[in-house]
Amino acid sequence: MIRPDVEIDPEWAEARSLPEASELAAAGRTVMVTLPGDETEAIAAAAAYAWAGATVFRTTHDVRQALDMTEVLLGRRPPALTRRGLG
């Protein structure tokens, strides 16, 4: 995650839509997205863009939990906590 005032790496590709993020990620590019100003929208957009393959998120909000959850659902990292035998 980076703040909006941070300079971006010239090798990053900025995606403006989910299909564009998917295409750029499939092509092996590092995909950056700028998230909306509203916190609820930023959290939802972060999860959707992470699912599409974006890896750099430009935002003023804390969207780390949404990004971590998406990484777990995609199988890219183990869950922070697992429980067995519930129920």
C-alpha positions in Angstrom: 0.0 0.0 0.0 1.2 3.5 -0.8 -0.2 6.9 -0.1 -1.5 9.0 -3.0 1.4 11.5 -2.7 4.1 8.8 -3.2 5.7 8.7 -6.6 5.0 5.5 -8.5 7.5 3.2 -10.1 7.6 3.8 -13.8 7.5 0.1 -14.4 4.1 -0.3 -12.7 1.0 -0.4 -14.8 -2.0 1.5 -13.5 -5.3 -0.3 -14.0 -8.5 1.7 -14.2 -10.9 -1.3 -14.3 -11.1 -4.9 -13.1 -10.8 -6.3 -16.6 -7.7 -4.1 -17.2 -6.2 -5.3 -13.9 -6.7 -8.9 -14.9 -5.2 -8.4 -18.3 -2.1 -6.6 -17.0 -1.6 -9.2 -14.2 -1.9 -12.0 -16.7 0.7 -10.3 -18.8 3.1 -10.4 -15.8 3.0 -6.7 -15.0 3.0 -5.2 -11.6 -0.5 -3.7 -11.3 -1.3 -0.6 -9.3 -4.7 0.8 -8.6 -5.9 4.0 -7.0 -8.7 3.2 -4.5 -11.8 5.4 -4.0 -11.9 8.1 -1.2 -14.7 6.5 0.7 -13.4 3.9 3.2 -16.1 1.3 2.6 -15.7 1.6 -1.2 -11.9 1.4 -0.8 -12.1 -1.8 1.2 -14.4 -3.5 -1.3 -12.4 -2.3 -4.3 -9.1 -3.4 -2.7 -10.5 -7.0 -2.3 -11.8 -7.1 -5.9 -8.6 -5.7 -7.4 -6.5 -8.0 -5.4 -8.6 -10.9 -6.7 -8.0 -9.6 -10.2 -4.2 -9.5 -9.6 -3.4 -6.0 -8.5 -0.4 -5.8 -6.1 0.1 -2.1 -5.4 -2.7 -0.1 -3.8 -2.7 3.7 -3.7 -5.0 4.8 -0.8 -5.4 6.9 2.3 -7.4 4.1 4.1 -6.3 1.0 5.9 -7.3 -1.8 3.6 -4.7 -4.3 4.9 -7.3 -6.7 6.4 -9.2 -7.0 3.1 -6.0 -7.6 1.2 -4.9 -10.3 3.7 -8.3 -12.0 3.5 -8.2 -12.0 -0.3 -4.6 -13.5 -0.3 -5.9 -16.3 2.1 -8.9 -17.0 -0.1 -6.7 -17.2 -3.2 -4.4 -19.7 -1.4 -1.3 -17.4 -1.6 -0.8 -17.3 2.1 -2.0 -19.4 5.1 -4.8 -18.1 7.3 -3.7 -16.3 10.5 -5.8 -18.6 12.6 -7.5 -21.9 11.9 -10.0 -23.8 14.0 -11.0 -27.4 13.7 -13.9 -29.3 15.1 -16.3 -26.4 15.5 -19.9 -27.3 15.7 
